[in-house]
């Protein structure tokens, strides 16, 4: 299933690995920011309702 990459195997596989790590980091950062913003929005809505 994997093509023969010859002498470029290390370079190509490293590029795939780095891309995968960066993609996972981007998803994790987006998820973390979304949770943080949701908490801030909930707090603001609570202040608005009670204030």
N, C-alpha and C positions, 0 to 999 in steps of 0.2 A: 504494500500500500504506500510506503514511503519512497519517494523518488531517490535515485542515487545522486547525491549532492557533491560527491568527490571531495576535492580539497576545500570546498566552501561549506562543508557540513557544519563546522563549528560556528562560523559566522552566521549562517542562516538560522541555525537552532538557537543561537544566542539572541538574535533579533526577535525570533518568535517568543522566547522566554521573557525578554525585556518588555515586549509589547503586552504580553499577558499580565505581567506584574503591574505595569502602568495602567492597564484597563481595570484590573481589580482595585488598585489604589483610587482611581477616579470614581468608581462605583461606591467604594467605601466612604470616600470624602463626601460625595453627593448625599449618601444615606445619612451620614453624621450631620451634615448641615441641615438637611430636611428635618431631622429630629430636633435639632437645636432651635430652628425657626418655629417649629410647631409649639415647642414649650414657651417660647417668647410670645407667640401669638395668643396662646391660651392664657398666659399671664396678663397680657394687655386686655383681652376680652373680659377677664375676671375683674380687673381694675375698672374697666368701663361700666360693667354692670353694677358694681358695688359703689362706684364713686359718684 
